[in-house]
């Protein structure tokens, strides 16, 4: 049973920081490339950061230099450190296996809401 539990979101002012966490169970996390996705109302879900099982990372241009993705394979956890937040970062953030995240039938957790507003 795949379980993806995101946490750490909240309301923050522009320029502020948040650290999101994702606890994964029911899958072989240690060999799974993981990603953080976000979805704003009326917009499609987009991949903002990815990390391979070995720790190599990639980022969407919109967040490069501001966000950092990391993982702890011993704890089955993936994190997203978000700095210099902007109002356009406002969205529900989800984690998932990158092999599944682009599929229309992918399983998604509840996500965690990030709101950037003054």
C-alpha positions in Angstrom: 0.0 0.0 0.0 1.7 3.2 -1.2 1.5 6.0 1.3 2.7 9.5 0.6 2.4 12.0 3.4 3.4 15.6 2.8 3.8 18.1 5.6 5.5 21.4 6.4 3.4 23.8 4.4 1.8 27.0 5.7 1.4 30.7 5.2 4.6 32.7 4.7 5.4 36.2 3.6 7.3 36.9 0.3 11.0 36.3 0.8 10.4 33.8 3.6 11.3 30.1 3.8 9.6 26.8 4.4 10.8 23.2 4.6 8.5 20.5 3.3 8.8 16.8 4.2 7.4 13.7 2.6 7.2 10.4 4.3 7.0 7.4 2.0 5.9 3.9 2.7 4.7 0.9 0.7 7.3 1.2 -2.1 11.0 0.6 -2.6 11.9 4.1 -1.8 15.7 3.6 -1.9 15.6 2.8 -5.6 12.9 5.3 -6.6 13.6 8.7 -8.2 11.5 11.2 -6.3 10.0 14.5 -7.2 8.2 17.4 -5.7 5.2 18.7 -7.7 2.9 21.6 -7.3 -0.5 22.5 -8.5 -2.2 25.9 -8.3 -6.0 26.3 -8.8 -6.9 26.1 -12.4 -3.4 25.0 -13.5 -1.8 21.7 -14.3 0.4 20.0 -11.9 4.1 20.7 -12.6 7.4 19.1 -11.5 9.5 21.6 -9.6 12.3 19.4 -8.3 13.6 15.9 -8.8 16.2 13.7 -7.1 17.6 10.3 -8.2 18.1 7.4 -5.9 21.8 8.4 -5.9 21.1 12.0 -5.0 21.5 13.8 -8.3 19.0 16.7 -8.5 17.3 18.9 -11.1 15.0 21.9 -10.8 12.5 23.8 -12.8 13.8 27.1 -14.0 11.2 28.9 -11.9 12.7 27.6 -8.6 16.3 27.1 -9.5 18.6 28.8 -7.0 15.8 29.1 -4.4 14.6 25.5 -3.7 16.7 22.5 -2.7 15.5 18.9 -2.8 17.1 16.2 -0.6 16.4 12.7 0.6 17.2 10.4 3.4 17.0 6.8 2.2 17.4 5.4 5.7 14.3 7.2 6.8 12.3 6.9 3.6 12.0 10.7 3.6 12.3 13.4 0.9 12.5 17.1 1.6 12.1 20.4 -0.1 13.8 23.5 1.3 12.2 26.6 -0.1 13.8 30.0 0.3 13.1 33.4 -1.1 9.5 32.4 -1.6 7.4 34.4 -4.1 3.6 34.7 -4.4 3.7 32.6 -7.6 5.0 29.7 -5.5 1.5 29.5 -3.9 0.2 26.0 -4.6 -0.5 22.6 -3.1 2.8 20.6 -3.1 3.0 16.9 -3.6 5.7 14.3 -3.6 5.8 11.2 -5.8 7.9 8.7 -7.6 9.0 10.5 -10.8 8.3 7.3 -12.8 4.6 7.7 -12.0 4.1 11.4 -11.5 3.6 12.1 -15.2 0.9 9.5 -15.6 -2.7 10.5 -15.5 -3.6 7.5 -13.2 -0.8 8.2 -10.7 -1.6 8.0 -7.0 -1.2 11.2 -5.0 -1.2 12.0 -1.4 -3.1 14.9 0.2 -0.4 17.3 -0.5 0.5 20.3 1.7 -0.6 23.9 1.0 1.9 26.6 0.6 0.6 30.2 0.6 3.0 33.1 0.0 1.3 36.4 0.7 1.9 39.6 2.5 
